[in-house]
């Protein structure tokens, strides 16, 4: 009997609908669509089916599901987590979750002593953010932050800082510190989930499928449609 671990990774926290399959932590299949509009509802299940077909696999061969848990888009997270939970329940396999900002930080690989600071756009001048060292250890936990000229000054005054994510562009406009570098329009991807999630799978860091909820960070606020003027 094979002891290989096949995991399906799902990343839907931003406009990027991203899916991968890994074998023992190494990505073997990958597909994503980072369109300007959210395509998750239409694309997610199609991507999963296509990746399984390419690798002549069935859902029953999966050992578990890895999901990017947030923070991020309310709608995107809800679709991704609902799909992951449904598959885990139907297949009776474990659910592994990864903080979205943590996985985004892994898109930066460097041996230099620096801070890696992922940012996800939360509208206006607000971002979802955290701070990591170059070994991906948490320096500051995930939070929502309204940006201004003094944001991250204590980190910038200490060492180089690499800012990454779709929230970076608006900080670049107000930050001219020489220790700052910017990776604009980088999005979380399922590929980064594979290795991180495999380690958590090996450590049996599983979620309760029945009760797990996405890490929204902020409450969802619905915007009422404008009333049409009476004719």
Secondary structure, 3 states (H helix, E strand, C coil): CCCCCEEEEEECCCCEEEEEEEECCEEEEEEEEECCCCCHHHHHHHHHHHHHHHCCCCHHHCCEEEEECCCCCHHHHHHHHHHHHHHHHHHCCEEEEECHHHHHHCCCCCCCCCEEEEEEECCCCEEEEEEEECCCCEEEEEEEEECCCCCCHHHHCCCCEEEEECCHHHHHCCCCCCCEEEEECCCCCHHHHHHHHHHHHHCCCCECCCCCCCCCCCCCCCCCCCCCCCC
